[in-house]
Amino acid sequence: MKYEVDKDTQCLTVDRFMKTALQYPANYGYVPQTLCGDGDPLDVLVITPEPLVPGCVIEARPIGLLHMSDEAGQDSKLLALPTEKACPLLAGIQDIADVPELELARIKHFFERYKDLDEGKWVKLDGYGDKAAAIAEIEDSIRIYNAQ
């Protein structure tokens, strides 16, 4: 299922049920008060040991970025973890280089394939960026949001 925030009501809405037999590999959400090249807030995948309730707010720390574009424009995905206070289990992961290769492969595989059955839609991945790239993306998307 793909959720979006309605720009008028600010409510979390079901955008669509995905046509592929895939599930998001981590909790999928957005960073408030940001805006990206596709006209939407910055997307974020929050890796947690348990699924989060859709629509909940979690304080997270950036660890990396999946550089990506699609038919709507630049659409990179921020990778984040809960704060160490909220989830000490993941405290050893500080940067994308600390994430197990299999986890990164699962995320990449999902985004390479999740639009395969959607006519007219496409995705191009350009690799992973580190924590510094993630922070730069957050800062850029905040600047774009504040300039509107």
N, C-alpha and C positions, 0 to 999 in steps of 0.2 A: 504494500500500500504506500502511496506517495502522498505526504501531507504538504500543505502550503499554508502560509499565513495570509489571510485575506487582507489586502492593503487598506481597505475601507473600514472593516470592523475590527481588525487586529486579532481576529479569532483564528485558531488552528482549524483548518478544514481539510477534508479528504479531497485531494486533487484528482486522484485516479487510482484504480487498482492496476498493478503492474501486469502486463501481458506475459512476461517471462515467468518461469517457475523459479524465481530467485527471491531471496530475502536480503534486506540490507545487512551487511556484515557487522554493523555496530549501530548504536543509537544515532539517529539522523535528526539534525535540527539546524538551527541558524543562530548567528550572533546578532543580538538586537542592536539597533542603531548603526547598522552597516549597510552598504550598498555596493554591488559588484557590477561587472561589465554586462551581465545578463539582465540587469534591472531588478534583481532580487537581493535580499540580504546574503551575507557570506554564509555558505553552507558549512556545517561542521559534523564530523563523525566523532562521537564521544565513546571511546572504548571503555567498557565497564565489565566487571565480573558477572553482573546480572542485568537484565533488560530494565530500562527506565520506563515509566509511565509516559505515554505520548502527551506532550504539552507541559510537562514539568520543567522547572528551571533548575539547572545545576551549575554551580561554579566550576569551571574547568580551566585547565592550563594547556596551552598549545604545545605540541611536540613536533609537528611537521605539517606538510601540505602536499596534496596530490594535485599537480598542475594538470588542468583539464579544460577543454572547450567543447561546446556542443552547438547545435543549430541556432541557439539564442545568443551565443557569444562566449566570452571567457567565463568559466564556471568552476574554478578551483574549489577543492574540498579541504577544509581545515581538519587536521587530525588532532584530537585533544584527549586528555584524561581528566578524571575528577581531581580536585585538589588532594594533596597528600593527607590533609586532615580528614577529608570525606572518605578516602580510600587508600589507607596505608599499604595495602597489598601491591599497588602499582607504583609505589614511591621510587623504585629502582629504575623506572623508565623516565628519562629526562629529555630525550631527543629521539627522532625517528630511527636513528641507528640502533637504539636499544630495543626496538619492537621486533619480535620474532619474524623472520623472513616469511614464514607460512602465513602469518596474519597480514602482512603487507601484500602477499600474493593473492590472498582471498579478497582483499579490498580492491586491488587492481582488477582482478577477474570480474568481480561484480560490476564495476563501472565500465569495463569493456563490453559487457554483454547485456546490461539491464534494459537497453532501448532496442535490442535486436528486432523485436516484433512490432515496434512502433513505426509505421510508415512515415517517411519524411524526416525522421529523427536520426541523429548520429552523435557519436562521441569520439573525441581524440584525446588520448592521454599523453602527457609530456613528462612523465616521471615524477619522482618524489622530491620535495624540497625539505630542508632541515628546519629546526626550530626558528632560526633567524629568518628564513623565508616566510614561515608562518606568521611571525610577529610583523614583518613588513607588510604582508597581505592584510592583516587586521588593521594596521595603521592606515594603509591606502584606502580600505573600504570605509573606515570611519571618516576620513577626509572627504571622500566622495559623498557620503551621507550628509555631512555637515555643509557641503557646498550647495546642496539642492534647495 
